[in-house]
């Protein structure tokens, strides 16, 4: 898909099609994280704090259960 930027005041805007928004499950209220590697622009939904907490909790449980075994395997 090739898109052109649209003038929006003194800025430029990238208009996303409804199909793309639906696919990514984002809307006008979704915070977006914008990053670049210098050549590519990456727009993604911002990380959810609740989801990160759940991930860290699962990691802690895994470390408690399998920590010693993983240390032996790594050594």
FITIMI-986544 format. One record per residue (C-alpha): chain; residue number from 1; x negated, y negated, z negated. Coordinates in steps of 0.2 Angstrom, whole numbers, m for minus. Example, Ala and Ser with C-alpha at 12.3 -4.5 7.8 and 13.67 -1.06 7.14 Angstrom:
// residues 2
<r 'A',1,<m62,22,m39>>,
<r 'A',2,<m68,5,m36>>,
// end
This chain:
// residues 75
<r 'A',1,<0,0,0>>,
<r 'A',2,<m7,m17,5>>,
<r 'A',3,<m1,m32,m4>>,
<r 'A',4,<m4,m51,m3>>,
<r 'A',5,<m5,m63,m18>>,
<r 'A',6,<9,m75,m20>>,
<r 'A',7,<6,m93,m25>>,
<r 'A',8,<13,m96,m43>>,
<r 'A',9,<10,m114,m48>>,
<r 'A',10,<m9,m117,m49>>,
<r 'A',11,<m11,m98,m50>>,
<r 'A',12,<m9,m83,m39>>,
<r 'A',13,<3,m68,m43>>,
<r 'A',14,<3,m50,m38>>,
<r 'A',15,<21,m44,m36>>,
<r 'A',16,<24,m26,m39>>,
<r 'A',17,<38,m16,m31>>,
<r 'A',18,<52,m9,m41>>,
<r 'A',19,<46,9,m37>>,
<r 'A',20,<29,6,m44>>,
<r 'A',21,<36,m2,m60>>,
<r 'A',22,<48,13,m62>>,
<r 'A',23,<34,26,m59>>,
<r 'A',24,<23,18,m72>>,
<r 'A',25,<37,15,m84>>,
<r 'A',26,<33,m4,m86>>,
<r 'A',27,<44,m19,m86>>,
<r 'A',28,<43,m38,m89>>,
<r 'A',29,<40,m35,m108>>,
<r 'A',30,<26,m22,m106>>,
<r 'A',31,<9,m28,m111>>,
<r 'A',32,<m4,m25,m97>>,
<r 'A',33,<m22,m22,m99>>,
<r 'A',34,<m32,m29,m84>>,
<r 'A',35,<m50,m23,m81>>,
<r 'A',36,<m63,m23,m67>>,
<r 'A',37,<m79,m15,m62>>,
<r 'A',38,<m84,m30,m52>>,
<r 'A',39,<m76,m23,m36>>,
<r 'A',40,<m59,m15,m41>>,
<r 'A',41,<m45,m23,m51>>,
<r 'A',42,<m37,m11,m63>>,
<r 'A',43,<m20,m15,m70>>,
<r 'A',44,<m13,m3,m83>>,
<r 'A',45,<m1,m3,m98>>,
<r 'A',46,<m10,m9,m114>>,
<r 'A',47,<m14,5,m126>>,
<r 'A',48,<m1,8,m139>>,
<r 'A',49,<m7,7,m157>>,
<r 'A',50,<6,20,m163>>,
<r 'A',51,<m1,32,m150>>,
<r 'A',52,<m19,29,m155>>,
<r 'A',53,<m15,33,m173>>,
<r 'A',54,<m6,49,m168>>,
<r 'A',55,<m22,54,m158>>,
<r 'A',56,<m33,50,m173>>,
<r 'A',57,<m22,60,m185>>,
<r 'A',58,<m23,75,m173>>,
<r 'A',59,<m42,73,m172>>,
<r 'A',60,<m44,73,m190>>,
<r 'A',61,<m33,89,m192>>,
<r 'A',62,<m44,97,m179>>,
<r 'A',63,<m60,92,m187>>,
<r 'A',64,<m54,99,m204>>,
<r 'A',65,<m48,115,m197>>,
<r 'A',66,<m63,118,m184>>,
<r 'A',67,<m76,106,m190>>,
<r 'A',68,<m89,119,m197>>,
<r 'A',69,<m86,130,m182>>,
<r 'A',70,<m89,116,m170>>,
<r 'A',71,<m105,111,m179>>,
<r 'A',72,<m112,129,m178>>,
<r 'A',73,<m108,129,m159>>,
<r 'A',74,<m117,113,m156>>,
<r 'A',75,<m132,118,m166>>,
// end
